[in-house]
Amino acid sequence: MFWFIGVQDILDALSRADLSLVGVVAALMLGWIVVQGLALWVVWQSLDIRVSSWAAVLVFAGAAFANNITPFGQAGGEPVAALLTTDVSDADYETALAAIAGADALNFVPSTSLALVGSATYAVLSAVSPRLRSVVGVVAVFGVTISVLALAIWYKRSAVKATVVRLATPPLRAGAKFLPRIPVPSPERIEQGFQQFFASIERIATDRRNLAAALALSTLGLALQATAMWMTFQALGSAIPFYVPFFVIPVGTMAAVGPTPGGLGSIESVHVLLLTSMTGAALPTVAAAVVIHSIGGFWLTMTVGGGSMAVLRASAR
């Protein structure tokens, strides 16, 4: 992507950045990590996982690190984050996995909502190009499809549980045979694990007070990310409308569900394409802004997150 845009042009744009405002961007993205960690901590409370909020922040940072290096981006780091949860608490793995999955699912609600609000605002205040109109349509279809599927699974959860257990038991037993020091689980143990996982998801969904708190924190986290992106353009001396990142950030997050690791640049590429379409900023400036924004989205999660994972694993040992 840098070669296509022009590496020297991007470096020239970066050299003009206001370093004090770049520091604000880093602080906002660090705030995103903290807020998302607190959202995870609230979900833990619903499952009676009594651990400090600081530990939840470390686990989220470690999960963000895992998302960058595992396939399927947002979902790839969940098993690793569940393992980290068992390191800092007495929760079993199934409950820990349910907590992480629940926290990630809650992020979908504000993410899709802010994407639709941001695109609607842009449509009212600006002329929407045909290409961007198709992106908005994809976001709307994606949101509706996921919502319908979630409701269908919830109301048919008993049948879904039975189907999942039936389909997952043979590959789980076969895979365990090739893993060292992992006993082959019995069909009854696998069924018990899935039952425990789904029971934990139900507890999260029915705890309305903590559910509302976690949603509020997730929304705040996305707002911090969007504000940080807006601030990157201020640092580069190229102002953009404040509402644009509230569409760009959630759509980029949706791009992370692909089969490649989140750290390979799929999110950043989508950000560059959307920001170029929605703003009058020059392409090298947009690329430079995305690089600065990656201070939190990539570099902080790779350093703080990787360090958090190392600390938690060392403490467990």
C-alpha positions as CSV (number, residue, x, y, z in Angstrom):
1,M,0.0,0.0,0.0
2,F,2.8,2.4,0.9
3,W,4.6,1.6,-2.4
4,F,1.5,2.3,-4.4
5,I,0.9,5.7,-2.6
6,G,4.5,6.7,-2.5
7,V,6.7,6.0,0.6
8,Q,8.5,9.3,0.4
9,D,5.3,11.3,0.1
10,I,4.0,9.6,3.3
11,L,7.2,10.2,5.1
12,D,7.0,13.9,4.1
13,A,3.5,14.1,5.5
14,L,4.6,12.4,8.7
15,S,7.5,14.9,9.1
16,R,5.0,17.7,9.3
17,A,3.0,16.2,12.2
18,D,2.5,18.1,15.4
19,L,4.1,15.8,18.0
20,S,2.1,17.2,20.9
21,L,-1.1,16.2,19.1
22,V,0.4,12.8,18.2
23,G,0.8,12.4,22.0
24,V,-2.9,13.1,22.4
25,V,-3.7,10.4,19.9
26,A,-1.6,7.9,21.8
27,A,-3.3,8.9,25.1
28,L,-6.7,8.4,23.5
29,M,-5.8,5.0,22.1
30,L,-4.4,4.0,25.5
31,G,-7.7,5.1,27.0
32,W,-9.5,2.8,24.5
33,I,-7.5,-0.1,25.8
34,V,-8.4,0.8,29.4
35,V,-12.1,1.3,28.7
36,Q,-12.4,-1.9,26.8
37,G,-10.7,-3.7,29.6
38,L,-13.2,-2.3,32.0
39,A,-16.1,-3.5,29.8
40,L,-14.6,-7.0,30.0
41,W,-14.3,-6.6,33.8
42,V,-18.1,-5.7,34.0
43,V,-18.9,-8.9,32.0
44,W,-16.8,-10.8,34.5
45,Q,-18.9,-9.5,37.3
46,S,-22.0,-11.1,35.6
47,L,-20.2,-14.4,35.8
48,D,-18.9,-14.0,39.4
49,I,-15.3,-13.8,38.2
50,R,-13.9,-11.7,41.0
51,V,-10.7,-10.2,39.7
52,S,-9.4,-6.6,39.8
53,S,-10.2,-4.2,37.0
54,W,-6.5,-3.8,36.4
55,A,-6.3,-7.5,35.6
56,A,-9.1,-7.1,33.1
57,V,-7.3,-4.3,31.3
58,L,-4.2,-6.6,31.1
59,V,-6.3,-9.4,29.7
60,F,-7.9,-7.2,27.1
61,A,-4.5,-5.8,26.0
62,G,-3.2,-9.4,25.7
63,A,-6.3,-10.3,23.7
64,A,-5.8,-7.4,21.4
65,F,-2.2,-8.6,20.9
66,A,-3.5,-12.1,20.1
67,N,-6.0,-10.6,17.6
68,N,-3.1,-9.1,15.6
69,I,-1.2,-12.4,15.2
70,T,-4.0,-15.0,14.9
71,P,-6.3,-15.7,11.9
72,F,-9.8,-14.2,11.8
73,G,-8.7,-11.0,13.6
74,Q,-11.3,-10.2,16.3
75,A,-12.3,-13.8,16.9
76,G,-8.8,-15.4,16.7
77,G,-7.6,-14.0,20.0
78,E,-10.6,-15.2,22.0
79,P,-9.2,-18.6,23.0
80,V,-6.0,-17.0,24.1
81,A,-7.8,-14.3,26.1
82,A,-9.8,-17.1,27.8
83,L,-6.6,-18.8,28.8
84,L,-5.3,-15.5,30.2
85,T,-8.5,-15.2,32.2
86,T,-8.0,-18.6,33.8
87,D,-4.4,-17.4,34.7
88,V,-5.7,-14.4,36.8
89,S,-8.9,-16.1,38.2
90,D,-10.3,-19.4,39.4
91,A,-12.8,-19.4,36.5
92,D,-12.9,-22.5,34.3
93,Y,-12.0,-22.2,30.6
94,E,-15.6,-22.5,29.3
95,T,-16.8,-19.6,31.6
96,A,-13.7,-17.5,30.6
97,L,-14.4,-18.1,26.9
98,A,-18.0,-17.1,27.3
99,A,-16.9,-13.9,29.0
100,I,-14.6,-13.0,26.2
101,A,-17.1,-13.9,23.5
102,G,-19.8,-11.9,25.3
103,A,-17.6,-8.8,25.5
104,D,-16.7,-9.1,21.8
105,A,-20.4,-9.6,20.9
106,L,-21.3,-6.5,22.9
107,N,-18.8,-4.4,20.9
108,F,-20.9,-5.3,17.8
109,V,-23.9,-3.2,19.0
110,P,-22.2,0.2,19.3
111,S,-20.0,-0.5,16.3
112,T,-22.8,-1.1,13.9
113,S,-24.9,1.7,15.4
114,L,-22.1,4.3,15.1
115,A,-21.4,3.2,11.6
116,L,-25.0,3.7,10.5
117,V,-25.2,7.0,12.4
118,G,-22.0,8.2,10.9
119,S,-23.0,7.2,7.4
120,A,-26.4,8.9,7.8
121,T,-24.8,12.1,9.0
122,Y,-22.4,12.0,6.1
123,A,-25.3,11.4,3.6
124,V,-27.2,14.4,5.0
125,L,-24.2,16.8,5.0
126,S,-22.4,15.6,1.9
127,A,-22.9,14.1,-1.5
128,V,-22.6,10.3,-1.3
129,S,-20.7,8.7,-4.1
130,P,-22.1,5.4,-5.7
131,R,-19.0,3.5,-4.4
132,L,-19.6,4.7,-0.8
133,R,-23.3,4.1,-1.1
134,S,-22.5,0.5,-1.7
135,V,-20.3,0.4,1.4
136,V,-23.2,1.8,3.5
137,G,-25.5,-0.8,2.0
138,V,-23.1,-3.6,3.0
139,V,-22.9,-2.2,6.5
140,A,-26.6,-2.2,6.8
141,V,-27.1,-5.7,5.4
142,F,-24.3,-6.9,7.7
143,G,-25.9,-5.4,10.8
144,V,-29.3,-6.7,10.0
145,T,-28.0,-10.2,9.1
146,I,-26.0,-10.6,12.3
147,S,-28.9,-9.3,14.4
148,V,-31.4,-11.7,12.9
149,L,-29.0,-14.6,13.3
150,A,-28.3,-13.7,16.9
151,L,-32.0,-13.5,17.7
152,A,-32.7,-16.8,15.9
153,I,-29.8,-18.5,17.8
154,W,-31.1,-17.1,21.1
155,Y,-34.7,-18.3,20.7
156,K,-33.5,-21.7,19.4
157,R,-30.6,-22.0,21.7
158,S,-31.5,-25.5,23.0
159,A,-31.5,-26.9,19.4
160,V,-28.3,-24.9,18.6
161,K,-26.5,-26.4,21.7
162,A,-27.4,-29.9,20.7
163,T,-26.3,-29.4,17.1
164,V,-23.0,-27.7,18.2
165,V,-22.2,-30.6,20.6
166,R,-22.9,-33.2,17.9
167,L,-20.8,-31.5,15.2
168,A,-17.9,-30.5,17.5
169,T,-17.4,-33.7,19.4
170,P,-15.6,-35.8,16.7
171,P,-13.1,-33.1,15.6
172,L,-12.3,-32.2,19.3
173,R,-11.6,-35.8,20.2
174,A,-9.6,-36.4,17.1
175,G,-7.5,-33.2,17.6
176,A,-6.8,-34.0,21.2
177,K,-5.0,-37.2,20.1
178,F,-2.3,-35.2,18.4
179,L,-1.7,-32.7,21.2
180,P,0.9,-33.5,23.9
181,R,-0.2,-33.7,27.5
182,I,-3.9,-33.2,26.5
183,P,-6.2,-36.0,27.5
184,V,-8.8,-37.1,24.9
185,P,-12.1,-35.7,26.3
186,S,-15.1,-38.0,26.6
187,P,-18.3,-37.1,24.7
188,E,-19.9,-36.4,28.1
189,R,-17.1,-33.9,29.0
190,I,-17.4,-32.1,25.7
191,E,-21.2,-31.8,26.2
192,Q,-20.7,-30.5,29.7
193,G,-18.2,-27.9,28.5
194,F,-20.6,-26.6,25.8
195,Q,-23.5,-26.6,28.3
196,Q,-21.4,-24.5,30.7
197,F,-20.4,-22.1,27.9
198,F,-24.0,-21.5,26.8
199,A,-25.2,-21.2,30.4
200,S,-22.6,-18.4,30.9
201,I,-23.7,-16.6,27.8
202,E,-27.3,-16.7,29.1
203,R,-26.2,-15.2,32.4
204,I,-24.5,-12.3,30.6
205,A,-27.5,-11.7,28.4
206,T,-30.0,-11.6,31.4
207,D,-27.9,-9.4,33.7
208,R,-29.4,-6.1,32.4
209,R,-27.6,-3.7,34.7
210,N,-24.1,-5.0,33.9
211,L,-25.1,-5.5,30.2
212,A,-26.0,-1.8,30.0
213,A,-22.7,-0.8,31.7
214,A,-20.7,-2.9,29.4
215,L,-22.5,-1.5,26.3
216,A,-21.8,2.1,27.6
217,L,-18.1,1.3,28.0
218,S,-17.9,-0.3,24.6
219,T,-19.5,2.8,23.0
220,L,-17.1,5.0,24.9
221,G,-14.1,2.9,23.6
222,L,-15.2,3.3,20.0
223,A,-15.7,7.0,20.6
224,L,-12.2,7.3,21.8
225,Q,-10.9,5.5,18.8
226,A,-12.9,7.8,16.4
227,T,-11.8,10.9,18.3
228,A,-8.2,9.7,18.0
229,M,-8.5,9.3,14.2
230,W,-10.0,12.8,13.9
231,M,-7.1,14.2,16.0
232,T,-4.5,12.6,13.7
233,F,-5.7,14.8,10.8
234,Q,-5.5,17.8,13.2
235,A,-1.9,16.8,13.9
236,L,-1.2,16.7,10.1
237,G,-2.8,20.1,9.5
238,S,-5.6,18.6,7.4
239,A,-9.0,18.9,9.2
240,I,-11.8,16.5,8.5
241,P,-15.4,16.4,9.7
242,F,-15.7,15.0,13.2
243,Y,-18.4,12.5,12.2
244,V,-16.4,10.7,9.5
245,P,-14.3,8.5,11.8
246,F,-17.5,7.3,13.5
247,F,-18.3,5.5,10.2
248,V,-14.7,4.6,9.2
249,I,-13.6,3.0,12.5
250,P,-16.6,0.4,12.8
251,V,-16.3,-0.5,9.1
252,G,-12.6,-1.1,9.5
253,T,-13.4,-3.3,12.5
254,M,-15.8,-5.4,10.4
255,A,-12.9,-5.9,7.9
256,A,-11.0,-7.7,10.7
257,V,-13.3,-10.7,10.6
258,G,-11.4,-12.1,7.5
259,P,-9.2,-15.2,7.7
260,T,-5.9,-13.3,7.9
261,P,-4.3,-12.1,11.1
262,G,-5.5,-8.6,12.2
263,G,-2.0,-7.2,12.1
264,L,-1.5,-7.7,8.4
265,G,-3.0,-4.4,7.5
266,S,-6.5,-5.2,6.4
267,I,-8.1,-2.7,8.8
268,E,-5.6,0.1,7.8
269,S,-6.2,-0.5,4.1
270,V,-10.0,-0.1,4.5
271,H,-9.4,3.0,6.6
272,V,-7.3,4.6,3.8
273,L,-9.9,3.7,1.1
274,L,-12.8,5.1,3.1
275,L,-11.0,8.3,4.3
276,T,-9.9,9.1,0.8
277,S,-13.5,8.7,-0.5
278,M,-15.1,10.7,2.3
279,T,-12.6,13.6,2.8
280,G,-10.8,16.0,0.6
281,A,-7.4,15.1,2.1
282,A,-4.5,14.1,-0.1
283,L,-3.8,10.4,-0.3
284,P,-0.3,10.6,1.3
285,T,-1.9,12.6,4.2
286,V,-4.6,10.0,4.7
287,A,-2.0,7.2,4.8
288,A,0.1,9.2,7.2
289,A,-2.9,9.7,9.4
290,V,-3.7,6.0,9.4
291,V,0.0,5.3,10.4
292,I,-0.3,7.7,13.4
293,H,-3.7,6.2,14.4
294,S,-2.0,2.8,14.4
295,I,0.0,3.9,17.4
296,G,-2.8,2.5,19.4
297,G,-4.5,0.1,17.1
298,F,-1.3,-1.8,16.3
299,W,1.8,-0.6,18.2
300,L,0.3,-0.2,21.6
301,T,-1.5,-3.5,21.4
302,M,1.7,-5.2,20.2
303,T,3.9,-3.7,22.9
304,V,1.5,-3.2,25.9
305,G,-0.6,-6.2,24.9
306,G,2.4,-8.4,24.3
307,G,3.9,-7.3,27.6
308,S,0.6,-7.9,29.4
309,M,0.5,-11.5,28.0
310,A,4.1,-12.1,29.2
311,V,3.3,-10.7,32.7
312,L,0.1,-12.8,33.1
313,R,1.7,-16.0,31.9
314,A,4.7,-15.5,34.1
315,S,2.5,-14.8,37.1
316,A,0.5,-17.9,36.4
317,R,3.7,-20.0,36.3
